[in-house]
């Protein structure tokens, strides 16, 4: 057992010297204007969403959203907006992506089975219910490969 003073192990932010003036890196974002810009770009079909606000000035606002009637729950769209001007920098719609990119975006929903609706969920449930069978067949294969001891007469 180790004992000692663990105070020095804490992660502490270094203190600025008194001679260095503190810089105010915070900036204001007009949330009403931002909401109007997003509503104009996406439209009334905006369903669930996640908004990533910038940490420093000059960075864009990133919105990940799903429409109210998506193809499946993982059909994510991405909207990047300049918070100062309200200009839409990029707007990646799920339906406009190539098939390969849509599959990569929907990776989680593919593995859960919700990509194919209730039939996909049932298929994933049945496949996961068969997992104990893999243990049994693997054990039988292991036993079959073991060398058989020589019989003594």
N, C-alpha and C positions, 0 to 999 in steps of 0.2 A: 504494500500500500504506500502510495506517495502522498506526502503532505507538503503544504507550502502555501505561498501567497499567490493566488491566481489573478490578482488585480492587474498585473502587467500583461496578461494574456488577452484581455479584452481588446476589441477593435475600436479604437477611439479616433475620431476625426482630428487631424492635427490642428492646433490652434494657430491662427494667423498672428504674425507680429503686430504690435500696436502701431508701428510706423506705416504698415501697408493698409491703404484704405479698403474697406469692404466694397465689393462691386455688386451692384444690384442687377442680377441676371434675369430677374422675372420680367415678364411682359404680359400685356393684356390681349386677350382674344375676345372679340365681340361675338358672344355665343348666339345672339339672336340672328345676326347676319350669317354666321356659320350654319345655323339650322336652316335658314332660308336657302342658302347655297346648296346644301345637301338635299333638301326637299325638291329643289328645282332639278337637280341632277338625277335623283333616283325616282322621284314621282311618288304617287300615293301608295304604291305597292310595297313600301318599306316594311318589312316584318321585324325579325330579331336583328339586333345590330350590336357592334362593339366598336367604340370610338377610341382611338389612340391620339391623345393630344401631344403636341411637341414639347420637348423639355427646354429647348433653347430657341431663340428667335432665328428664323430662316428655315426651320424644319417644317415639313408639311403635316397636315392632319390626315390620318389614315382611318378610313371607315371600312370595316368588314361587315357585310350584311347579307341576310337571306330574305328573299321576297316572301310575301304573304302566302303565295301558292307556289312553292318551289317544286322542282322535279323530285327532289328528295331532301332530307334534312341537312345534308352536307353541301348543298349547292351554294357555295360562298362566292359573293361578288366583292370586289375591292374598288374603293373610290379614294383617290388621293387629291386633297384640296389644299391650295395655298391659303393659309389663314389670314394673311394680310389683304390680299386682293379678292379672295373668294373664287379665284379661277380654278376650274377643274384641271388638274395636271394629267392624271390618267384615270380611266374608268374601265376596269376589267370586268366585264359581265361573264357570268358562268356559261351562258348559252352561246357566247361568241368564241369561246375557247375551243381549240382542237380537241378531238376525242381523247388523245393521250393526256393532255393537260387536265381535262375534266376528271379522268380516272385518278390522276395524282392528287388533285384537289380533294377528291372524294375517298381518299384512302381509308379513313376511319369508318365511314359509312359502308364501304365495301366489306371490311372485316367484321363489322357488327351484323351485317345482313340487311340493314334498313335501306340500302341502295335499291334493292329489288322489292321493297314493300314487305307486306306480312309474309309472303311466300319465302322471301329471302331470310327473314328472321326465323321462320320455322325450320328451314334447311340448315341454318347455322346451329340452331338448338339441337337438331337431330345429330349433326356432326359432332358437336361437343358431348352429346350423350354417349357416343361411341368411343370416347377416349379411354375408358377403362378396358375396352376390348383390345386396344393396342398394347396395354400392359400385359394382358394374358397371352396374346400371340407372341409378343417379344420374349416373354419368359419361356414359352414353349420352344421357340427357336433357339434360345440360349441352351436349354436343356438338351436339345437335339444335337448341338454342336460339341458338347462336352465329350471328351474321350471316355469311352466305355472301359471300365477296369477289366483286366483279364480275369477270366473265371479260373479258379483253382479246382482241380479234380480230386 
